[in-house]
Amino acid sequence: MAQLNDIIHQPVRLRIMAILAAVSTERQVTFSFLKGTLGLTDGNLGAHLHKLEEAGFLTITKTFVRQKPQTYVEITEKGRQAFEEHRQALQELLGGA
């Protein structure tokens, strides 16, 4: 049986991981996209991203685009595997629904 992941299980982090897992491996998501999509404040999103980064589930890259700071977020292979196991555990709990 697949195991629920305590870090991913928190609702906001689950939504973050779902978005990142749905993005192709050639693309990165911006901090501002996540913020707007999830309706979070900078601080709230930053805290959740930090927790996921500490777990090795995503990487955060800060750069400049046209002299403006830009933050990109990308799921790691470890994160993709953890999310998939968490998703499978949820499906098993729900009876395969």
Sequence and secondary structure as in RCSB ss.txt:
>XXXX:A:sequence
MAQLNDIIHQPVRLRIMAILAAVSTERQVTFSFLKGTLGLTDGNLGAHLHKLEEAGFLTITKTFVRQKPQTYVEI
TEKGRQAFEEHRQALQELLGGA
>XXXX:A:secstr
     HHHHSHHHHHHHHHHHHS TT  EEHHHHHHHHT  HHHHHHHHHHHHHTTSEEEEEEEETTEEEEEEEE
 HHHHHHHHHHHHHHHHHTTT 
